[in-house]
Amino acid sequence: MDSSFIKYIIVGLANTALTVAIIFILTSLGLNLYISNALGYVAGIVLSFLLNSLFTFNSAMTIHKLMKFLTVCAISYLVNLVVMKTVLTFSPGSIYLSQLAGIFSYTVTGYLLNKKWAMK
């Protein structure tokens, strides 16, 4: 197995752990659901870009790479919000389930777009 793939998984786990922790802590403290979500993802995106650039791919952090990475993050985040809203439409009280479904959709979307476009 390629060592960069293993590193990508490790970075993804660290990113996800940080994102989920921030989202759930802020949500449990009563912060607005979408603000909690956005702050969690901002922290996760920063960590992910730094670790993937320095650790996973051992490459310089360029503006071009950052722009492509942020584009992938933006698309993935929009998918996340659509999924969250959809879950909440069908189950209005399921705020944590909506977050988990959004996290899953963000991860899958981000992986596919990074693999096929941004990290090539």
C-alpha positions, 0 to 999 in steps of 0.5 A, a space after each residue: 500500500 502506498 505510504 501517501 495513502 496511509 498518510 492521507 487517511 491519518 490526516 483525514 482522521 485527525 481533520 475529522 476528529 477536530 471538526 467533529 469535536 468543535 462542531 459537537 462542543 459548540 452545538 452542545 454549548 448552544 451555539 447556532 447549528 450552522 455556525 457550529 458547523 462552519 467553525 468546525 469545518 474552518 478549523 478542519 480545513 486549515 489542519 487538513 491543508 497544512 498536514 496534507 501539504 507538509 506530511 502527506 504529499 511533502 510539497 510546498 504550499 502554493 497559492 494555486 494548490 491552496 485555491 484548488 484545495 479551497 474550491 474542493 472544500 467549498 463544493 464539499 461544504 455545500 454538499 454537506 449543508 444540503 445533506 444536513 438540511 435534507 436530514 432536518 427536513 425529514 427529522 427536525 430534531 435530529 441535529 446530531 444525525 444531520 451533522 454526522 450525515 453532513 460530515 460523511 457527505 463532505 468526506 466522500 465528496 472531498 476525497 473524490 474531488 481531491 483524488 480526481 482533480 485538486 491533488 493531481 
